Amino acid sequence: MCLTESIQYSGAYASMGIDNSSRLDRFSNNFRVEVVRLNEDDMEFDMIVIDAAIANSFRRILIAEIPTMAIEKVLIANKTSIIQDEVLAHRLGLVPIRVDPRLFDYLSENDQPNEKNTIVSKLHVQCKRGSPRITGDKNI
């Protein structure tokens, strides 16, 4: 059964004799998690008989709690494109960084950046008029 939408009001179908209220005991009896794939670095699983809103809540919890690394501070120099610096910095922050976060320490407010808690990189890109706008570079 694939449930992809939610009913906001539990009494929506009461006139038809359907009890659509949320009950923990009914949820815990029906809800299942099936692990599809599990290895050292990742896990794929299916949540079965779950409301889309609750599945989204689990997704948001996982995003917030699983350690990841992202670009936080961007210094832009010599940029001539029309995109605003803030928009470019925000978009760079959305690019996933493929490193193992277990190899790094968390950077707290009082810590100084060092090789144990920070990644520093430089990006130098040009797009000249008339040149191809698509790159085949595997490093990007």
C-alpha positions as CSV (number, residue, x, y, z in Angstrom):
1,M,0.0,0.0,0.0
2,C,1.5,3.3,-1.0
3,L,0.1,6.3,1.0
4,T,1.3,9.5,-0.5
5,E,-1.2,12.0,0.9
6,S,-2.6,13.0,4.2
7,I,-6.1,13.8,5.7
8,Q,-5.9,16.9,7.8
9,Y,-9.1,16.3,9.8
10,S,-9.6,13.0,11.6
11,G,-13.4,13.3,11.3
12,A,-13.4,13.8,7.5
13,Y,-14.9,10.4,6.8
14,A,-16.9,9.9,10.1
15,S,-20.2,10.0,8.2
16,M,-19.1,6.9,6.3
17,G,-18.2,5.0,9.5
18,I,-14.5,5.4,9.0
19,D,-12.3,6.3,12.0
20,N,-9.4,8.2,10.7
21,S,-8.0,9.3,14.0
22,S,-4.4,8.8,14.9
23,R,-3.8,6.1,17.5
24,L,-0.3,5.1,18.7
25,D,-1.3,1.5,19.3
26,R,-2.7,1.1,15.7
27,F,0.3,2.9,14.2
28,S,2.8,0.7,16.1
29,N,1.0,-2.5,15.1
30,N,0.9,-1.6,11.4
31,F,4.1,0.4,10.8
32,R,7.1,-1.6,9.4
33,V,10.6,-0.8,8.3
34,E,12.2,-3.1,5.8
35,V,16.0,-2.7,5.2
36,V,16.6,-2.9,1.5
37,R,20.4,-2.4,1.6
38,L,22.9,-2.0,4.4
39,N,26.7,-1.5,4.2
40,E,29.4,0.4,6.1
41,D,28.6,3.8,4.5
42,D,24.9,3.8,3.8
43,M,21.5,2.3,4.4
44,E,18.4,2.1,2.2
45,F,15.1,1.2,3.9
46,D,11.4,1.3,3.2
47,M,8.8,2.6,5.7
48,I,5.6,0.7,5.2
49,V,2.1,1.8,6.2
50,I,3.0,5.3,7.2
51,D,1.4,8.7,6.5
52,A,3.4,11.0,4.2
53,A,3.6,13.7,6.9
54,I,5.2,11.3,9.4
55,A,7.6,9.9,6.8
56,N,8.6,13.5,6.1
57,S,9.2,14.1,9.8
58,F,11.5,11.1,9.9
59,R,13.3,12.4,6.8
60,R,13.8,15.8,8.4
61,I,15.1,14.3,11.7
62,L,17.6,12.2,9.7
63,I,18.8,15.2,7.8
64,A,19.3,17.2,11.0
65,E,21.0,14.4,13.0
66,I,23.3,12.6,10.6
67,P,26.7,14.3,10.5
68,T,27.5,15.9,7.2
69,M,29.9,18.6,6.0
70,A,29.0,21.6,3.9
71,I,30.5,24.9,2.8
72,E,29.8,27.5,5.5
73,K,32.0,30.5,4.7
74,V,32.7,31.8,1.2
75,L,35.2,34.5,0.2
76,I,34.5,35.8,-3.3
77,A,37.1,37.8,-5.2
78,N,37.1,38.9,-8.8
79,K,33.6,37.7,-9.7
80,T,32.2,39.2,-12.9
81,S,29.0,37.1,-13.4
82,I,25.5,38.6,-12.8
83,I,24.6,36.2,-9.9
84,Q,24.8,37.9,-6.5
85,D,27.5,36.9,-4.1
86,E,25.0,35.8,-1.4
87,V,23.1,33.6,-3.9
88,L,26.3,32.0,-5.1
89,A,27.6,31.4,-1.6
90,H,24.2,29.9,-0.6
91,R,24.3,27.6,-3.7
92,L,27.8,26.5,-2.9
93,G,26.6,25.5,0.6
94,L,24.1,23.2,-1.0
95,V,26.8,21.2,-2.8
96,P,27.6,18.0,-0.9
97,I,31.1,17.5,0.2
98,R,32.2,13.9,-0.1
99,V,34.3,13.4,3.0
100,D,33.8,11.2,6.0
101,P,32.7,13.5,8.8
102,R,33.9,10.9,11.4
103,L,37.5,12.0,10.5
104,F,36.8,15.6,11.7
105,D,36.0,17.3,15.0
106,Y,33.0,19.5,15.4
107,L,33.9,23.2,15.2
108,S,32.5,25.0,18.2
109,E,32.2,28.8,18.6
110,N,35.4,29.0,20.7
111,D,37.6,26.8,18.4
112,Q,40.1,28.1,16.0
113,P,39.9,26.6,12.5
114,N,42.5,23.9,12.0
115,E,43.1,20.7,9.9
116,K,41.0,18.6,12.3
117,N,37.8,20.7,12.0
118,T,38.0,22.6,8.7
119,I,38.4,22.0,5.0
120,V,39.8,24.9,2.9
121,S,39.6,24.8,-0.8
122,K,40.0,27.2,-3.7
123,L,37.7,27.3,-6.8
124,H,39.0,29.0,-9.9
125,V,36.6,28.8,-12.8
126,Q,36.3,30.8,-16.1
127,C,33.6,30.7,-18.7
128,K,34.7,32.7,-21.8
129,R,32.3,33.9,-24.4
130,G,31.8,31.3,-27.1
131,S,33.3,28.5,-25.2
132,P,31.2,25.4,-24.1
133,R,29.2,26.0,-20.9
134,I,29.2,22.3,-19.9
135,T,32.1,20.7,-18.1
136,G,33.2,17.1,-18.1
137,D,35.5,17.7,-15.2
138,K,35.0,14.9,-12.6
139,N,36.3,17.1,-9.8
140,I,33.3,19.4,-9.8
